[in-house]
Structure formats: C-alpha cells, structure tokens
C-alpha cells in the first residue's frame, strides 16, 4: 500500500522545506519512514481535519499502516529462471514491530461510520 505520490510528498503532505506546517511535514516524513506513531497521528489529523483537509480515505490508509505489524523475517519467492523451481529466500526486515492497537481501533470505528 503506497501513499507516496512523488518523492516530494507523502500522504498528500508536501515535504519540501518552507511548504505548509513544519509539524505536519515532520509527521509525514516520520510516517513515510515507517514510524507507526507518526502514521497514527497523521491519520488522526486527516480524520479530524487538524492542519490538513478532512480525508477519511487517507486516515484509514494511515491507520491500516500503523495497525499492521512490520519487521522480522519475511519469505520472498523468486523464480529460479526458465522452468526451474521457485526458491524461497528469507529476508530480514529488521526487528519485529507490532501494530498499534489504537490505530486498529480507530480504523474499525471509521470503517463503521462509513
């Protein structure tokens, strides 16, 4: 799930210095880097229209990111080439980070309202 429209914005927030609210830009930078608390906070701002326009779809996408776990070892399946077998390659994605329960709660509430 990608929220990046171009390299200079994330979730509708322009990241260039001097554009918009510096606090919102910082939240967007942290959220883009995978900070679950920043994803949650930016989602709340979109849900409530604090510093950004109300956008329930963006709020739900950010809540979903914040609610999902990340990191740990993931298995990627790579074709061996030609008609060869598929190879399972374990990739370490860093330490496991659990999803945020508050983000999951807000996501469910917002889904129920829509």
C-alpha positions as CSV (number, residue, x, y, z in Angstrom):
1,X,0.0,0.0,0.0
2,X,1.8,3.1,-1.2
3,X,0.8,6.6,-0.1
4,X,3.6,8.4,-1.9
5,X,2.5,10.4,-5.0
6,X,6.0,11.6,-5.7
7,X,9.3,11.8,-3.9
8,X,8.5,15.3,-2.5
9,X,5.2,14.4,-0.8
10,X,3.7,11.7,1.4
11,X,0.0,11.1,2.0
12,X,-0.8,14.4,0.4
13,X,1.7,16.4,2.5
14,X,4.4,18.3,0.6
15,X,7.8,17.5,2.2
16,X,9.8,20.4,0.7
17,X,11.1,22.9,3.3
18,X,9.0,26.0,3.5
19,X,5.8,24.3,2.4
20,X,3.0,24.1,4.9
21,X,3.1,23.4,8.6
22,X,6.5,22.1,9.7
23,X,4.9,19.8,12.3
24,X,2.7,18.1,9.7
25,X,5.7,17.8,7.3
26,X,7.7,16.2,10.1
27,X,4.9,13.8,10.9
28,X,4.7,12.9,7.2
29,X,8.4,12.3,7.0
30,X,8.4,10.0,10.0
31,X,5.2,8.2,8.8
32,X,6.9,7.6,5.4
33,X,9.9,6.1,7.2
34,X,7.6,3.6,8.9
35,X,7.1,5.3,12.3
36,X,3.8,3.8,13.5
37,X,3.1,6.5,16.0
38,X,3.5,9.2,13.3
39,X,1.2,7.2,11.0
40,X,-1.4,7.1,13.7
41,X,-1.0,10.8,14.5
42,X,-1.2,11.8,10.8
43,X,-4.2,9.6,10.4
44,X,-5.9,11.4,13.3
45,X,-5.2,14.7,11.7
46,X,-6.8,13.6,8.5
47,X,-9.8,12.2,10.3
48,X,-10.3,15.4,12.3
49,X,-9.1,17.9,9.8
50,X,-6.4,19.3,12.1
51,X,-3.8,21.1,9.9
52,X,-4.9,19.1,6.8
53,X,-8.2,18.7,5.0
54,X,-10.6,16.0,6.3
55,X,-9.9,12.9,4.3
56,X,-11.3,9.7,5.7
57,X,-9.7,7.5,3.0
58,X,-6.2,8.8,3.8
59,X,-6.9,8.4,7.5
60,X,-8.0,4.8,7.0
61,X,-4.8,4.0,4.9
62,X,-2.6,5.6,7.6
63,X,-4.4,3.7,10.4
64,X,-4.1,0.5,8.5
65,X,-0.3,1.0,8.2
66,X,0.0,1.9,11.9
67,X,-2.1,-1.1,12.9
68,X,-0.1,-3.7,10.9
69,X,3.0,-5.3,12.3
70,X,6.2,-5.0,10.4
71,X,9.8,-6.2,10.5
72,X,11.0,-9.7,11.3
73,X,11.9,-12.2,8.6
74,X,9.8,-12.3,5.5
75,X,9.9,-15.0,2.9
76,X,10.1,-13.9,-0.8
77,X,9.6,-16.4,-3.6
78,X,11.9,-16.0,-6.5
79,X,11.7,-17.9,-9.8
80,X,15.0,-19.8,-10.4
81,X,14.8,-18.9,-14.1
82,X,13.4,-20.8,-17.1
83,X,11.3,-23.7,-15.9
84,X,13.3,-24.2,-12.8
85,X,11.8,-24.3,-9.3
86,X,10.8,-21.3,-7.2
87,X,13.3,-20.5,-4.5
88,X,12.2,-19.3,-1.0
89,X,14.5,-16.5,0.1
90,X,14.3,-15.3,3.8
91,X,14.9,-11.6,4.1
92,X,15.5,-9.9,7.5
93,X,13.3,-6.8,7.6
94,X,14.8,-5.6,11.0
95,X,13.4,-6.2,14.4
96,X,9.7,-7.1,14.6
97,X,7.4,-4.1,15.4
98,X,3.9,-4.8,16.5
99,X,1.0,-2.8,15.1
100,X,-0.7,-0.2,17.3
101,X,-4.0,-1.2,18.9
102,X,-5.2,2.4,18.9
103,X,-4.8,2.6,15.2
104,X,-6.7,-0.7,14.7
105,X,-9.5,0.7,17.0
106,X,-9.7,3.9,15.1
107,X,-9.7,2.1,11.7
108,X,-12.6,-0.1,12.8
109,X,-14.6,2.9,14.1
110,X,-14.0,4.9,10.9
111,X,-15.0,1.9,8.8
112,X,-18.2,1.5,10.8
113,X,-19.1,5.2,10.3
114,X,-18.8,4.9,6.5
